[in-house]
Amino acid sequence: MRKAPRSVEEWLYYKLLDSPGFHKFVGNIYKKINGIKDKPHEIFTSSEYLYRPTRSQKFRAYRVLFWDEMRTLIGLPRKSEKIVGRK
């Protein structure tokens, strides 16, 4: 947590450091000085990186949940809590 500014100069300093435009400006100067070229940002679709379970993985997950429910019906502890890591 930052303290309240003691003067107008300090307040302006904090505003400058908090502004994204200032950081972009400084980054552009840094790139020019160090000879780093701007490359266009690649557009990634989120569907490329989504996890898509196979039919066998879905069946195994269903089986674990089904038998856990059966265990809780007769008063036994769940086994999926150990697998998932939740309690």
N, CA, C and O atoms as a GROMACS GRO file, in nm:
protein
  348
    1MET      N    1   0.084  -0.117   0.000
    1MET     CA    2   0.000   0.000   0.000
    1MET      C    3   0.088   0.123   0.000
    1MET      O    4   0.184   0.133   0.077
    2ARG      N    5   0.056   0.214  -0.085
    2ARG     CA    6   0.136   0.334  -0.100
    2ARG      C    7   0.083   0.444  -0.008
    2ARG      O    8  -0.037   0.458   0.012
    3LYS      N    9   0.175   0.521   0.048
    3LYS     CA   10   0.136   0.633   0.134
    3LYS      C   11   0.078   0.746   0.050
    3LYS      O   12   0.098   0.749  -0.072
    4ALA      N   13   0.009   0.836   0.114
    4ALA     CA   14  -0.045   0.953   0.045
    4ALA      C   15   0.072   1.042   0.003
    4ALA      O   16   0.170   1.055   0.077
    5PRO      N   17   0.063   1.105  -0.115
    5PRO     CA   18   0.174   1.191  -0.158
    5PRO      C   19   0.188   1.312  -0.067
    5PRO      O   20   0.090   1.368  -0.017
    6ARG      N   21   0.315   1.352  -0.048
    6ARG     CA   22   0.343   1.465   0.040
    6ARG      C   23   0.341   1.597  -0.035
    6ARG      O   24   0.330   1.703   0.026
    7SER      N   25   0.351   1.591  -0.168
    7SER     CA   26   0.353   1.714  -0.246
    7SER      C   27   0.289   1.688  -0.382
    7SER      O   28   0.259   1.575  -0.418
    8VAL      N   29   0.269   1.796  -0.456
    8VAL     CA   30   0.210   1.786  -0.589
    8VAL      C   31   0.306   1.711  -0.682
    8VAL      O   32   0.262   1.632  -0.765
    9GLU      N   33   0.436   1.736  -0.667
    9GLU     CA   34   0.534   1.668  -0.751
    9GLU      C   35   0.530   1.516  -0.730
    9GLU      O   36   0.538   1.439  -0.825
   10GLU      N   37   0.517   1.477  -0.605
   10GLU     CA   38   0.510   1.334  -0.575
   10GLU      C   39   0.382   1.273  -0.632
   10GLU      O   40   0.384   1.161  -0.682
   11TRP      N   41   0.272   1.345  -0.624
   11TRP     CA   42   0.145   1.298  -0.680
   11TRP      C   43   0.157   1.282  -0.832
   11TRP      O   44   0.111   1.182  -0.888
   12LEU      N   45   0.219   1.381  -0.899
   12LEU     CA   46   0.239   1.372  -1.044
   12LEU      C   47   0.330   1.255  -1.080
   12LEU      O   48   0.309   1.186  -1.180
   13TYR      N   49   0.431   1.234  -0.998
   13TYR     CA   50   0.523   1.122  -1.020
   13TYR      C   51   0.448   0.989  -1.013
   13TYR      O   52   0.466   0.903  -1.100
   14TYR      N   53   0.364   0.972  -0.912
   14TYR     CA   54   0.285   0.849  -0.900
   14TYR      C   55   0.189   0.832  -1.017
   14TYR      O   56   0.173   0.721  -1.068
   15LYS      N   57   0.125   0.939  -1.059
   15LYS     CA   58   0.032   0.932  -1.173
   15LYS      C   59   0.106   0.892  -1.299
   15LYS      O   60   0.055   0.812  -1.379
   16LEU      N   61   0.226   0.946  -1.318
   16LEU     CA   62   0.305   0.913  -1.436
   16LEU      C   63   0.344   0.765  -1.435
   16LEU      O   64   0.336   0.698  -1.538
   17LEU      N   65   0.387   0.715  -1.321
   17LEU     CA   66   0.428   0.575  -1.312
   17LEU      C   67   0.310   0.479  -1.324
   17LEU      O   68   0.328   0.364  -1.362
   18ASP      N   69   0.191   0.525  -1.291
   18ASP     CA   70   0.073   0.439  -1.300
   18ASP      C   71   0.009   0.440  -1.438
   18ASP      O   72  -0.079   0.359  -1.466
   19SER      N   73   0.053   0.530  -1.527
   19SER     CA   74  -0.014   0.542  -1.657
   19SER      C   75   0.044   0.443  -1.758
   19SER      O   76   0.166   0.434  -1.773
   20PRO      N   77  -0.043   0.368  -1.827
   20PRO     CA   78   0.005   0.272  -1.927
   20PRO      C   79   0.069   0.340  -2.047
   20PRO      O   80   0.159   0.284  -2.109
   21GLY      N   81   0.024   0.460  -2.081
   21GLY     CA   82   0.082   0.533  -2.194
   21GLY      C   83   0.229   0.564  -2.173
   21GLY      O   84   0.309   0.555  -2.266
   22PHE      N   85   0.264   0.600  -2.051
   22PHE     CA   86   0.403   0.630  -2.019
   22PHE      C   87   0.490   0.505  -2.035
   22PHE      O   88   0.600   0.511  -2.089
   23HIS      N   89   0.439   0.391  -1.988
   23HIS     CA   90   0.515   0.266  -2.000
   23HIS      C   91   0.530   0.223  -2.145
   23HIS      O   92   0.633   0.169  -2.184
   24LYS      N   93   0.428   0.248  -2.226
   24LYS     CA   94   0.438   0.216  -2.369
   24LYS      C   95   0.542   0.306  -2.435
   24LYS      O   96   0.621   0.259  -2.517
   25PHE      N   97   0.541   0.434  -2.400
   25PHE     CA   98   0.638   0.530  -2.454
   25PHE      C   99   0.781   0.489  -2.419
   25PHE      O  100   0.869   0.487  -2.505
   26VAL      N  101   0.804   0.455  -2.293
   26VAL     CA  102   0.937   0.414  -2.248
   26VAL      C  103   0.976   0.283  -2.317
   26VAL      O  104   1.092   0.265  -2.355
   27GLY      N  105   0.881   0.191  -2.333
   27GLY     CA  106   0.910   0.065  -2.401
   27GLY      C  107   0.950   0.086  -2.546
   27GLY      O  108   1.040   0.019  -2.596
   28ASN      N  109   0.884   0.180  -2.615
   28ASN     CA  110   0.919   0.210  -2.754
   28ASN      C  111   1.060   0.267  -2.764
   28ASN      O  112   1.136   0.230  -2.854
   29ILE      N  113   1.096   0.356  -2.673
   29ILE     CA  114   1.232   0.412  -2.673
   29ILE      C  115   1.334   0.302  -2.645
   29ILE      O  116   1.439   0.297  -2.709
   30TYR      N  117   1.303   0.214  -2.551
   30TYR     CA  118   1.392   0.103  -2.519
   30TYR      C  119   1.415   0.015  -2.641
   30TYR      O  120   1.527  -0.027  -2.669
   31LYS      N  121   1.307  -0.014  -2.715
   31LYS     CA  122   1.319  -0.098  -2.835
   31LYS      C  123   1.404  -0.030  -2.942
   31LYS      O  124   1.484  -0.097  -3.008
   32LYS      N  125   1.388   0.100  -2.959
   32LYS     CA  126   1.467   0.172  -3.060
   32LYS      C  127   1.614   0.174  -3.023
   32LYS      O  128   1.700   0.153  -3.109
   33ILE      N  129   1.644   0.198  -2.897
   33ILE     CA  130   1.784   0.205  -2.853
   33ILE      C  131   1.852   0.069  -2.868
   33ILE      O  132   1.967   0.062  -2.910
   34ASN      N  133   1.782  -0.038  -2.834
   34ASN     CA  134   1.840  -0.172  -2.837
   34ASN      C  135   1.821  -0.244  -2.970
   34ASN      O  136   1.860  -0.360  -2.982
   35GLY      N  137   1.762  -0.178  -3.067
   35GLY     CA  138   1.745  -0.238  -3.199
   35GLY      C  139   1.646  -0.353  -3.204
   35GLY      O  140   1.659  -0.443  -3.286
   36ILE      N  141   1.548  -0.350  -3.117
   36ILE     CA  142   1.446  -0.454  -3.115
   36ILE      C  143   1.334  -0.411  -3.208
   36ILE      O  144   1.277  -0.302  -3.191
   37LYS      N  145   1.302  -0.496  -3.305
   37LYS     CA  146   1.197  -0.460  -3.400
   37LYS      C  147   1.061  -0.501  -3.347
   37LYS      O  148   1.046  -0.603  -3.279
   38ASP      N  149   0.963  -0.418  -3.380
   38ASP     CA  150   0.826  -0.452  -3.343
   38ASP      C  151   0.775  -0.561  -3.434
   38ASP      O  152   0.774  -0.545  -3.556
   39LYS      N  153   0.734  -0.669  -3.376
   39LYS     CA  154   0.672  -0.773  -3.457
   39LYS      C  155   0.523  -0.769  -3.428
   39LYS      O  156   0.482  -0.749  -3.313
   40PRO      N  157   0.442  -0.788  -3.528
   40PRO     CA  158   0.298  -0.783  -3.504
   40PRO      C  159   0.255  -0.897  -3.412
   40PRO      O  160   0.308  -1.009  -3.419
   41HIS      N  161   0.161  -0.867  -3.328
   41HIS     CA  162   0.112  -0.968  -3.236
   41HIS      C  163   0.035  -1.074  -3.312
   41HIS      O  164  -0.050  -1.043  -3.396
   42GLU      N  165   0.066  -1.199  -3.283
   42GLU     CA  166  -0.005  -1.308  -3.346
   42GLU      C  167  -0.140  -1.324  -3.279
   42GLU      O  168  -0.152  -1.315  -3.156
   43ILE      N  169  -0.239  -1.347  -3.359
   43ILE     CA  170  -0.372  -1.365  -3.305
   43ILE      C  171  -0.395  -1.514  -3.283
   43ILE      O  172  -0.392  -1.594  -3.377
   44PHE      N  173  -0.417  -1.550  -3.158
   44PHE     CA  174  -0.441  -1.688  -3.122
   44PHE      C  175  -0.589  -1.705  -3.091
   44PHE      O  176  -0.648  -1.625  -3.019
   45THR      N  177  -0.645  -1.808  -3.145
   45THR     CA  178  -0.783  -1.838  -3.108
   45THR      C  179  -0.780  -1.929  -2.987
   45THR      O  180  -0.696  -2.018  -2.976
   46SER      N  181  -0.870  -1.905  -2.898
   46SER     CA  182  -0.869  -1.981  -2.774
   46SER      C  183  -0.903  -2.128  -2.797
   46SER      O  184  -0.867  -2.213  -2.715
   47SER      N  185  -0.971  -2.159  -2.906
   47SER     CA  186  -1.008  -2.298  -2.930
   47SER      C  187  -0.887  -2.387  -2.958
   47SER      O  188  -0.895  -2.508  -2.941
   48GLU      N  189  -0.776  -2.328  -3.001
   48GLU     CA  190  -0.656  -2.407  -3.026
   48GLU      C  191  -0.598  -2.464  -2.897
   48GLU      O  192  -0.535  -2.570  -2.898
   49TYR      N  193  -0.620  -2.394  -2.787
   49TYR     CA  194  -0.555  -2.431  -2.663
   49TYR      C  195  -0.651  -2.492  -2.561
   49TYR      O  196  -0.614  -2.515  -2.446
   50LEU      N  197  -0.774  -2.519  -2.602
   50LEU     CA  198  -0.868  -2.579  -2.510
   50LEU      C  199  -0.841  -2.728  -2.497
   50LEU      O  200  -0.801  -2.795  -2.592
   51TYR      N  201  -0.863  -2.777  -2.378
   51TYR     CA  202  -0.847  -2.919  -2.352
   51TYR      C  203  -0.972  -2.989  -2.402
   51TYR      O  204  -1.084  -2.954  -2.363
   52ARG      N  205  -0.954  -3.088  -2.486
   52ARG     CA  206  -1.068  -3.164  -2.537
   52ARG      C  207  -1.048  -3.310  -2.499
   52ARG      O  208  -0.967  -3.381  -2.560
   53PRO      N  209  -1.123  -3.356  -2.399
   53PRO     CA  210  -1.107  -3.495  -2.357
   53PRO      C  211  -1.162  -3.592  -2.461
   53PRO      O  212  -1.256  -3.562  -2.534
   54THR      N  213  -1.101  -3.708  -2.465
   54THR     CA  214  -1.146  -3.813  -2.557
   54THR      C  215  -1.267  -3.884  -2.495
   54THR      O  216  -1.303  -3.859  -2.380
   55ARG      N  217  -1.328  -3.972  -2.574
   55ARG     CA  218  -1.445  -4.045  -2.524
   55ARG      C  219  -1.408  -4.135  -2.407
   55ARG      O  220  -1.484  -4.148  -2.311
   56SER      N  221  -1.290  -4.196  -2.414
   56SER     CA  222  -1.249  -4.284  -2.304
   56SER      C  223  -1.222  -4.205  -2.176
   56SER      O  224  -1.253  -4.252  -2.066
   57GLN      N  225  -1.165  -4.085  -2.189
   57GLN     CA  226  -1.142  -4.002  -2.071
   57GLN      C  227  -1.274  -3.957  -2.009
   57GLN      O  228  -1.287  -3.953  -1.887
   58LYS      N  229  -1.370  -3.924  -2.094
   58LYS     CA  230  -1.502  -3.885  -2.043
   58LYS      C  231  -1.568  -4.002  -1.970
   58LYS      O  232  -1.628  -3.985  -1.864
   59PHE      N  233  -1.555  -4.122  -2.029
   59PHE     CA  234  -1.616  -4.239  -1.967
   59PHE      C  235  -1.552  -4.269  -1.832
   59PHE      O  236  -1.622  -4.299  -1.735
   60ARG      N  237  -1.419  -4.260  -1.824
   60ARG     CA  238  -1.350  -4.285  -1.697
   60ARG      C  239  -1.394  -4.185  -1.590
   60ARG      O  240  -1.416  -4.222  -1.475
   61ALA      N  241  -1.405  -4.059  -1.629
   61ALA     CA  242  -1.448  -3.956  -1.533
   61ALA      C  243  -1.590  -3.984  -1.486
   61ALA      O  244  -1.620  -3.972  -1.367
   62TYR      N  245  -1.678  -4.021  -1.579
   62TYR     CA  246  -1.816  -4.053  -1.542
   62TYR      C  247  -1.819  -4.172  -1.447
   62TYR      O  248  -1.893  -4.172  -1.349
   63ARG      N  249  -1.737  -4.275  -1.476
   63ARG     CA  250  -1.733  -4.394  -1.393
   63ARG      C  251  -1.688  -4.361  -1.251
   63ARG      O  252  -1.745  -4.410  -1.154
   64VAL      N  253  -1.584  -4.277  -1.238
   64VAL     CA  254  -1.535  -4.238  -1.105
   64VAL      C  255  -1.644  -4.165  -1.028
   64VAL      O  256  -1.666  -4.193  -0.910
   65LEU      N  257  -1.711  -4.071  -1.094
   65LEU     CA  258  -1.816  -3.996  -1.025
   65LEU      C  259  -1.935  -4.085  -0.989
   65LEU      O  260  -1.993  -4.071  -0.881
   66PHE      N  261  -1.970  -4.176  -1.079
   66PHE     CA  262  -2.082  -4.266  -1.052
   66PHE      C  263  -2.054  -4.352  -0.930
   66PHE      O  264  -2.138  -4.362  -0.840
   67TRP      N  265  -1.936  -4.413  -0.925
   67TRP     CA  266  -1.905  -4.500  -0.812
   67TRP      C  267  -1.886  -4.420  -0.683
   67TRP      O  268  -1.911  -4.473  -0.575
   68ASP      N  269  -1.842  -4.297  -0.693
   68ASP     CA  270  -1.834  -4.212  -0.574
   68ASP      C  271  -1.973  -4.186  -0.517
   68ASP      O  272  -1.993  -4.189  -0.396
   69GLU      N  273  -2.068  -4.161  -0.605
   69GLU     CA  274  -2.204  -4.140  -0.558
   69GLU      C  275  -2.259  -4.267  -0.493
   69GLU      O  276  -2.327  -4.260  -0.391
   70MET      N  277  -2.229  -4.380  -0.552
   70MET     CA  278  -2.274  -4.507  -0.493
   70MET      C  279  -2.211  -4.528  -0.355
   70MET      O  280  -2.277  -4.575  -0.263
   71ARG      N  281  -2.083  -4.492  -0.340
   71ARG     CA  282  -2.015  -4.506  -0.212
   71ARG      C  283  -2.078  -4.415  -0.106
   71ARG      O  284  -2.094  -4.455   0.009
   72THR      N  285  -2.114  -4.291  -0.146
   72THR     CA  286  -2.173  -4.200  -0.048
   72THR      C  287  -2.314  -4.245  -0.008
   72THR      O  288  -2.358  -4.217   0.104
   73LEU      N  289  -2.383  -4.315  -0.097
   73LEU     CA  290  -2.517  -4.365  -0.062
   73LEU      C  291  -2.511  -4.468   0.050
   73LEU      O  292  -2.603  -4.476   0.131
   74ILE      N  293  -2.404  -4.545   0.055
   74ILE     CA  294  -2.394  -4.647   0.161
   74ILE      C  295  -2.305  -4.600   0.276
   74ILE      O  296  -2.276  -4.678   0.367
   75GLY      N  297  -2.261  -4.475   0.272
   75GLY     CA  298  -2.188  -4.418   0.385
   75GLY      C  299  -2.038  -4.430   0.381
   75GLY      O  300  -1.972  -4.405   0.482
   76LEU      N  301  -1.981  -4.467   0.269
   76LEU     CA  302  -1.836  -4.476   0.257
   76LEU      C  303  -1.779  -4.342   0.210
   76LEU      O  304  -1.850  -4.263   0.147
   77PRO      N  305  -1.651  -4.315   0.239
   77PRO     CA  306  -1.592  -4.188   0.193
   77PRO      C  307  -1.568  -4.188   0.042
   77PRO      O  308  -1.556  -4.293  -0.021
   78ARG      N  309  -1.563  -4.070  -0.013
   78ARG     CA  310  -1.539  -4.055  -0.157
   78ARG      C  311  -1.393  -4.085  -0.190
   78ARG      O  312  -1.303  -4.060  -0.110
   79LYS      N  313  -1.370  -4.139  -0.309
   79LYS     CA  314  -1.234  -4.162  -0.357
   79LYS      C  315  -1.188  -4.050  -0.448
   79LYS      O  316  -1.068  -4.027  -0.463
   80SER      N  317  -1.282  -3.979  -0.510
   80SER     CA  318  -1.244  -3.875  -0.606
   80SER      C  319  -1.178  -3.756  -0.537
   80SER      O  320  -1.107  -3.680  -0.602
   81GLU      N  321  -1.201  -3.739  -0.406
   81GLU     CA  322  -1.135  -3.629  -0.336
   81GLU      C  323  -0.984  -3.647  -0.335
   81GLU      O  324  -0.909  -3.550  -0.338
   82LYS      N  325  -0.940  -3.772  -0.332
   82LYS     CA  326  -0.796  -3.800  -0.338
   82LYS      C  327  -0.742  -3.773  -0.478
   82LYS      O  328  -0.630  -3.724  -0.494
   83ILE      N  329  -0.822  -3.805  -0.578
   83ILE     CA  330  -0.779  -3.788  -0.716
   83ILE      C  331  -0.773  -3.640  -0.753
   83ILE      O  332  -0.674  -3.593  -0.810
   84VAL      N  333  -0.879  -3.567  -0.719
   84VAL     CA  334  -0.889  -3.426  -0.756
   84VAL      C  335  -0.808  -3.339  -0.662
   84VAL      O  336  -0.756  -3.235  -0.703
   85GLY      N  337  -0.795  -3.379  -0.537
   85GLY     CA  338  -0.716  -3.302  -0.442
   85GLY      C  339  -0.800  -3.203  -0.363
   85GLY      O  340  -0.745  -3.112  -0.300
   86ARG      N  341  -0.931  -3.219  -0.365
   86ARG     CA  342  -1.020  -3.131  -0.288
   86ARG      C  343  -1.079  -3.208  -0.171
   86ARG      O  344  -1.086  -3.331  -0.172
   87LYS      N  345  -1.121  -3.134  -0.073
   87LYS     CA  346  -1.190  -3.196   0.040
   87LYS      C  347  -1.316  -3.122   0.070
   87LYS      O  348  -1.389  -3.159   0.162
   0.00000   0.00000   0.00000
